[in-house]
Amino acid sequence: MLALIGCSTTDGEPGIRSARVHGDGAIEPCGALAMESPSCVVWHPRLPVAYATNETLAGGITAVTVAESGAMEVIGTAPTGATPCHAAVTRDGRWLLTADYLGGTVSLVALAPDGRPQATVDRVQMTGSGPHPERQDAPHPHMVAVDVAGENVLCVDLGTDRLTSLAITRDGRLERRHAWVLPPGTGPRQVVSHPGRAGVLVIGELSATLLHLNLEKRGDSDGVADETVAEVISEVRTTASHETTYPAQIATTGEGAHVVVSNRGPDSLAVFDTGSASLVRVAETPAGVSWPRHFAVVGGYVLVAGERSAAIASYEFGVSGQLGAPTGRLATPAPTWIAVGPA
């Protein structure tokens, strides 16, 4: 498998790298491309094209073609709101969305049939705040998830403790559909559909918890959905550690039996049983790197980006959720994202 690695820009270092992940879990470096702060990288659903968020105050996305060798070439850019930290491409490949953390916005970029960005056609400003004095002073979208829990687009807003449903209209506009309010101070960072059960799983960066939520909708008298307090089915700590913890990434395993969360601070990967209504933590293992901001589960292996270790590490990953023997390591400055693409 070919993987693209986004990194925080450092002096004289390329921002995005490509690597080959072999069948034994070994990681082989392939290419590198200079780019400003590509903190998140996502692939086009059908084309050998990838998109990186340029997490700067100016804000933007950069599109690159990716050859089988791992060589990359820039084919276009588009502006976004300030410091885009996450991106997603719709299943039909027509639209790209970004969560603009400091801008407090969600941006919509139209994509050409060849994957090139055509124009930034709309931007929605989120509103509100939360109880945390520093992290929730204003809206801070941290993720835009597509096709989650039946929603076209779901914005995860760390700054306002909200999940907001958005729809893309035929003429390329973003419309708000509904918002769900989470417990105050949760600081939601990422969301995934709950495998095999109704609702969604959310990690709270500020509460250091994993939440199973029911996203029931209620309309007003005109039949237009507005805002609902989300039902918390269960909520558990993401770590057994007592030290300050900032969960970063959530992903379900291929078979859907477990969900994995990375914990910055304790620097661990925690595994939860999704078949249990109470989200039982079945394993927690040292991540082997410092500040595991992102990880990717690839077959029987997991790749972990240690932002403060300047390394990507890979390990065997069993069906029980236990990390096994190390299988590879790749040195790269401040890695923040691992996007696994086609074989």
C-alpha positions in Angstrom: 0.0 0.0 0.0 1.1 3.5 -0.7 0.8 6.0 2.2 1.1 9.8 2.2 2.4 11.4 5.3 1.5 15.0 6.2 3.9 16.8 8.5 4.1 20.2 10.2 6.5 22.3 8.2 10.0 22.7 9.7 12.9 24.6 8.4 14.3 23.1 5.2 12.1 20.0 5.4 9.5 18.8 2.9 6.0 18.9 4.2 4.5 15.8 2.6 6.1 12.4 2.1 5.2 9.2 0.4 6.0 5.7 1.6 5.4 2.1 0.6 3.8 -0.1 3.3 4.9 -3.7 2.6 3.0 -6.9 3.4 5.2 -7.5 6.4 4.6 -4.1 7.9 7.9 -2.6 6.8 7.8 1.1 5.7 9.9 2.1 2.7 10.3 5.9 1.9 9.5 6.8 -1.7 9.2 10.6 -2.3 8.9 14.0 -0.8 7.4 17.3 -1.8 7.9 20.8 -0.2 4.6 22.2 1.0 3.5 24.5 3.8 2.0 22.7 6.8 0.1 19.8 5.2 -1.4 18.7 8.5 -4.2 16.4 6.9 -4.0 14.4 3.7 -7.0 12.7 2.0 -7.3 10.7 -1.2 -9.7 11.2 -4.1 -12.2 8.2 -4.0 -11.2 7.0 -7.6 -8.2 9.0 -8.9 -4.5 8.9 -8.0 -5.0 12.4 -6.6 -4.6 13.5 -3.0 -5.4 16.7 -1.1 -3.5 18.3 1.8 -4.8 21.0 4.1 -2.3 23.8 4.4 -2.8 24.6 8.1 -1.8 28.3 8.0 -3.6 31.5 8.9 -4.1 32.2 5.2 -5.6 28.7 4.8 -5.8 26.5 1.7 -5.7 23.1 0.2 -3.2 21.7 -2.3 -4.0 18.9 -4.8 -1.2 16.6 -6.0 -1.1 13.7 -8.4 0.6 10.6 -7.0 2.5 8.2 -9.3 2.9 4.5 -8.5 6.5 5.3 -7.6 5.3 7.7 -4.9 6.4 10.8 -6.9 4.0 13.7 -6.3 3.2 16.8 -8.5 1.1 19.8 -7.5 -1.9 20.2 -9.9 -3.9 23.0 -8.1 -4.8 24.9 -5.0 -7.8 26.6 -3.4 -8.3 28.9 -0.5 -10.1 28.0 2.7 -10.7 29.6 6.1 -7.9 30.1 8.6 -5.9 27.0 9.7 -7.8 24.1 8.0 -7.0 21.0 10.1 -9.2 18.4 8.4 -10.6 17.6 4.9 -12.9 15.1 3.3 -14.0 14.3 -0.2 -17.5 13.3 -1.1 -18.1 9.8 -2.4 -18.9 11.1 -5.9 -15.6 13.0 -6.1 -17.3 16.3 -6.9 -16.7 18.2 -3.6 -14.0 18.7 -1.0 -14.7 20.1 2.4 -12.4 21.5 5.1 -12.8 22.2 8.8 -11.1 25.6 9.4 -10.1 25.5 13.0 -9.2 29.2 13.7 -11.6 30.6 11.0 -14.5 28.8 12.6 -15.8 27.8 9.2 -16.5 24.9 6.9 -15.3 25.5 3.3 -16.6 23.8 0.2 -14.3 23.4 -2.9 -15.6 22.2 -6.3 -13.5 19.5 -7.9 -13.1 19.0 -11.7 -13.5 15.5 -13.2 -9.7 15.1 -13.2 -9.6 15.9 -9.5 -8.3 19.4 -9.8 -9.8 22.0 -7.5 -11.9 24.5 -9.5 -13.0 27.0 -7.0 -14.0 27.5 -3.3 -17.7 28.0 -3.9 -19.1 28.4 -0.4 -18.1 28.8 3.3 -20.3 28.5 6.4 -19.5 30.4 9.6 -20.1 28.4 12.8 -21.2 30.3 15.9 -21.1 29.9 19.6 -18.6 29.0 22.4 -18.0 26.6 25.3 -16.9 26.7 28.9 -13.2 26.1 28.4 -11.6 29.5 28.7 -8.8 29.0 26.1 -10.0 26.2 23.7 -13.6 27.1 23.5 -13.6 30.9 23.2 -15.1 30.6 19.7 -16.1 28.0 17.1 -13.3 25.6 16.2 -14.3 23.0 13.7 -12.0 20.0 13.9 -13.4 17.6 11.5 -15.8 17.3 8.5 -17.1 13.8 8.2 -19.0 12.7 5.1 -21.7 9.9 5.0 -21.7 9.4 8.8 -24.9 8.3 10.5 -26.9 9.1 7.4 -25.7 12.7 7.3 -24.3 14.2 4.1 -21.7 16.2 6.0 -21.2 16.3 9.8 -19.1 19.2 11.3 -17.4 18.4 14.6 -16.9 21.6 16.5 -14.5 21.5 19.4 -15.1 25.1 20.3 -18.9 24.9 20.8 -19.5 21.3 21.8 -21.7 20.7 18.8 -22.1 18.3 15.8 -23.7 20.2 12.9 -25.3 18.5 9.9 -24.8 20.2 6.6 -26.1 19.5 3.1 -24.5 20.3 -0.3 -27.2 21.7 -2.6 -27.3 21.0 -6.3 -25.9 24.5 -7.1 -22.9 24.0 -4.8 -24.0 25.7 -1.5 -23.8 24.5 2.1 -27.0 24.4 4.1 -27.3 23.9 7.8 -29.8 21.1 8.6 -29.5 20.3 12.3 -27.2 20.6 15.3 -26.7 18.4 18.3 -25.4 19.8 21.6 -22.9 17.6 23.6 -22.1 17.8 27.3 -20.4 21.1 28.1 -16.6 21.0 27.9 -16.5 17.8 25.8 -14.4 19.5 23.1 -15.4 17.0 20.3 -12.5 16.3 17.9 -13.6 13.4 15.7 -16.6 11.3 14.9 -17.3 7.9 13.3 -20.4 5.8 12.7 -21.0 3.2 15.4 -20.4 -0.2 13.7 -23.4 -2.5 14.1 -25.3 0.0 16.3 -27.3 3.1 15.9 -25.7 6.5 16.5 -22.1 7.7 16.4 -18.9 7.5 18.4 -17.2 10.8 19.3 -13.9 11.5 21.0 -13.8 14.5 23.3 -10.3 16.1 23.3 -11.0 18.2 26.3 -13.0 15.7 28.3 -10.6 12.8 27.4 -13.7 10.6 26.8 -15.2 8.3 24.2 -19.0 8.9 23.8 -21.7 6.8 22.1 -24.4 9.3 21.0 -27.9 8.9 19.7 -28.4 11.7 17.1 -32.2 11.9 17.1 -33.7 14.8 15.3 -36.6 17.0 16.3 -38.2 19.6 13.9 -39.8 22.9 14.9 -43.4 23.8 14.1 -42.4 24.5 10.4 -40.9 21.1 10.0 -37.4 22.5 9.9 -34.8 20.8 12.1 -32.9 23.1 14.5 -31.0 22.0 17.6 -31.2 19.0 19.9 -29.3 17.9 23.0 -27.6 14.7 22.0 -28.5 11.6 24.0 -25.4 10.1 25.6 -25.8 6.4 25.6 -22.5 5.8 27.2 -19.3 7.7 28.0 -15.9 6.3 29.1 -12.4 7.6 29.7 -10.1 7.0 26.7 -7.2 5.9 29.0 -6.6 4.2 32.3 -3.8 6.8 32.9 -4.4 9.6 35.4 -2.2 12.1 33.6 -3.5 14.9 31.4 -4.7 13.3 28.2 -5.7 14.7 24.8 -7.3 12.0 22.6 -6.5 12.6 18.9 -7.7 10.0 16.5 -10.5 7.4 16.4 -10.9 4.6 13.9 -12.9 1.4 13.7 -11.1 -1.8 12.8 -11.7 -3.5 9.5 -14.1 -6.1 10.9 -15.8 -3.4 13.1 -15.5 -5.3 16.3 -13.3 -2.7 17.9 -12.7 1.1 17.9 -9.2 2.4 18.5 -8.3 5.8 20.0 -4.9 7.4 20.3 -4.0 9.2 23.5 -1.5 12.1 23.6 0.0 12.5 27.0 0.0 8.8 28.1 1.1 8.2 24.4 -1.0 5.1 24.1 -3.5 3.3 21.8 -6.7 2.2 23.5 -9.0 -0.4 22.1 -12.7 -0.6 22.9 -15.2 -3.4 22.3 -18.0 -1.9 20.1 -20.2 -4.9 20.8 -20.6 -3.8 24.4 -23.2 -1.1 25.2 -20.8 0.3 27.8 -17.8 0.5 25.5 -15.5 -1.7 27.5 -11.8 -0.9 27.1 -10.2 -4.2 26.3 -6.6 -3.1 25.7 -4.3 -0.1 26.1 -0.8 -0.3 24.8 2.1 2.2 24.6 2.1 3.7 21.1 5.9 3.5 20.8 6.1 7.1 19.8 5.6 10.5 21.5 2.4 12.4 21.0 0.5 10.0 18.7 -1.6 12.5 16.7 -2.7 10.1 14.0 -2.7 6.4 13.1 -3.9 4.1 10.3 -4.9 0.5 10.6 -3.7 -1.4 7.5 -4.7 -5.1 7.5 -2.9 -6.8 10.3 -0.7 -3.7 11.1 -1.1 -0.3 12.6 1.0 2.8 11.6 1.3 5.5 14.3 2.5 9.1 13.6 4.5 10.3 16.6 4.4 14.1 16.1 7.1 14.7 18.8 9.1 11.6 17.9 9.8 12.6 14.3 8.8 9.1 13.3 6.2 6.8 11.9 6.2 3.4 13.7 4.4 0.2 12.6 3.3 -2.7 14.7 1.5 -6.0 14.3 -2.2 -5.5 15.3 -4.2 -8.6 16.2 -7.9 -9.2 16.1 -8.0 -8.8 19.9 -6.8 -5.2 19.6 -3.4 -5.9 21.1 -0.3 -4.2 19.6 2.3 -6.8 18.8 5.9 -6.7 17.6 7.3 -3.6 15.9 7.6 -4.1 12.1 9.1 -0.9 10.8 10.0 2.7 11.5 10.3 5.8 9.2 12.0 9.0 10.3 10.2 12.1 9.3 9.9 15.5 11.0 6.6 16.2 13.0 4.3 13.7 11.3 0.6 14.6 11.8 -1.3 12.4 9.3 -1.1 9.1 7.6 -3.3 8.6 4.5 -3.2 5.1 3.1 -4.1 4.9 -0.6 -4.4 2.2 -3.3 -2.1 -0.8 -3.5 
